[in-house]
Amino acid sequence: MLERPPREREWISWLIVVLWAGAIFATVPLARWIESTVVAHFGRDLFLWGVLVAVAFATAGALRALRRSGRLDPRSALWLAAVAAAYTAGAFSLRRNAEEAVHFVQYGVLGVLAFRALGHRMRDAALYPAAALVGGLVGLLDEGLQWLTPRRVCVTWG
């Protein structure tokens, strides 16, 4: 990815980022309804298991992509394992409020999409923190929207 830009046009990459962020924002007013429906029909653990399955599929997909590109080396595998372990640990740490772990999937996808969109113009390691910054800004907007939405709680510090 760092060697060449994505195949699609840059504006399409950014449109996909905006649409995904919009989907995240659209779930804010529906979150309590979605949560109560899922819990009533399937139980709260479905959120946790859904996130763990998503992490497993993402890890397998990343391993496959690295193998196909010829860049699967021990260092890459170690980084991928560390990221998968961090996501898994984070999901388990939220098992009492497992619906919050869904944010790991939402923002994981957003990070990949932002990485691709930024990859049209960036080819160095600065691409990683830049993608994280995009995700952080969308997260701040998400928290602000939650603050404005009845029955939702935003993260506060202090």
N, C-alpha and C positions, 0 to 999 in steps of 0.2 A: 504493500500500500504506500509506503513512503517513497518507492522508486518512481511510481507513475500515478497520475490522477485517476479517479473513478471514470468509468466509461460513459456514464450519463452526463448530460449538460449540468453545469454548476447550479443554475436556477432550479432545476428539477431536484437536485440533492437538497437544496435549502427549502424547497416547497415541502418535501417529505419531512424534514425536521419540523417545520411550522405545523404541518398537519398532525404529526405525532404529539407535539406539545399541545395543540388544540384538543386532541383526544384526552390527554392527561387532564387538562383544565375542565373538559366537559364532564369528567367523572366526579368532579368535586361536589356539585349539588346532588348527584345521584348516589354518592358513596354509602350513605346510611341505608338507603333502600336496597342497594346491591348487597351490602353486608348482611342485613337482616334476612333477605331472601336466601342467600347462600347458606347462612347459619341454620335457618329453619329447615331447609331441604337436605343439606349435606353435612352440616356441622362446621364449626370454626376451623378445624384442622385442614379442611380442603384448601384454604388459603396458603398455609404453610407447605403442604404437599405440592400444590401447584407451583409455588416458587421453586421448590427443590427440583421438581421435574424440569422446569424452565432452565435452571442452572445446569442441570445434567445435559440437556439438549444443547445449550449454548456452548458448554465445554467440549462436547463431542464435535459440534460443528466447527469450533475454532481449531481443534486438533486435526480434523479432516482438512481444513483450509491450509493449515501450516504444512501438513504432510504433502498435499497436492502442489504447493508452491516450492517444495524442497527446503523449507526453512524450519522444519521441526528438528530442533537440536535440544540438548539437555537444558540449556538456559531458558529457552522459550517454553519448554514443557514445565519447568519449575515455576516460571512466572504465571503461566496459565493455571497451574495447580494452586498457587497462592491466591490468585484472584477468586477461583472457584471456592476455596476454603473460606475466604473472607465473606463471600456472599452467603455461603452455607451457615457460617457462624452468626452472621448478622440476622439471617432468617430465624435461626433457632433462638437467638436472644429476644426476638419479638413474639415467641410462641404464645404468650398470654394475650397479645393483641395481633394475632397472625395476619389480620387484614392489612396491617401497616407494612408487612413484608412485601406486599404487592408493589410497593414503591421501588424495590430493588429491580424488579422486572421492567417497570415503566422507565426508570432512569437508566438502566443498563442498555435498553434498546435506544433511548435518546442519545446516550454516549456514543454508541456505534454509529448512529445516523449523523451526529455532529462531527465525528471523526471523518466520516466519508465526505461530508460537505466541505469541511475545512481542508481536506486533502486535495482539493482542486488547486489550491494556492500555496499550501505549505508542504514541505518535503523533509522536514527535520523533526527532531524529538520535541520541539515546541508544540507540535500538533497535539500531544497528549494533554498537557495542561490547558491548552486552548479549548479542547473538547470538554474537559472537566469544567472550565469556566462557563461555557455555554449551558451545560447541565445545571450548574449552580445558579445561574441567572434564571433559568426556567423554574428551578426549585423555589427560588425566592418569590417569583410571581405566583407559583402554586400555593405557597404558604400565605401570601397576601390574599389570594382568592378565598382560601379556607377561613381566614380571619373575618372576611366579609360575609361568609355563608352561614346562615343559621344552622345550629346543631353540628357544626364542624369546629375543630380546634386546630389552631396553628401552633407551630413550635415557637416557644419564647425562651429567651435566655435571661437569666438573672433571678 
